[in-house]
Amino acid sequence: MTTLTISQKGRVVIPAGLRRKYQLTPGTEVQIVDYGGVLSIVRIFDDPIQTGAGLFNGPDSLTEAIVEEHRQEREREA
């Protein structure tokens, strides 16, 4: 866990390791979000649609897995 100190001007420094991990470079825009008492730093992407495209792609189809599970349930009940 990293502890940060807020400066007199309200600034905090994000440690270099976290900046590298989350690709936070100078000029990157972020938002501070209040989740009911928990503050989070959330990166703002230039094109969130493009950034999220393909995020859930994978070798397995969730739809096929659900259909197969349903088929197996029917066979067990029969």
Secondary structure, DSSP 8 states (H G I E B T S, - for coil): -------TTS-----HHHHHHTT--TT--EEEEESSS-EEEEE--S-HHHHHTTTT--SS-HHHHHHHHHHHHHHHH-
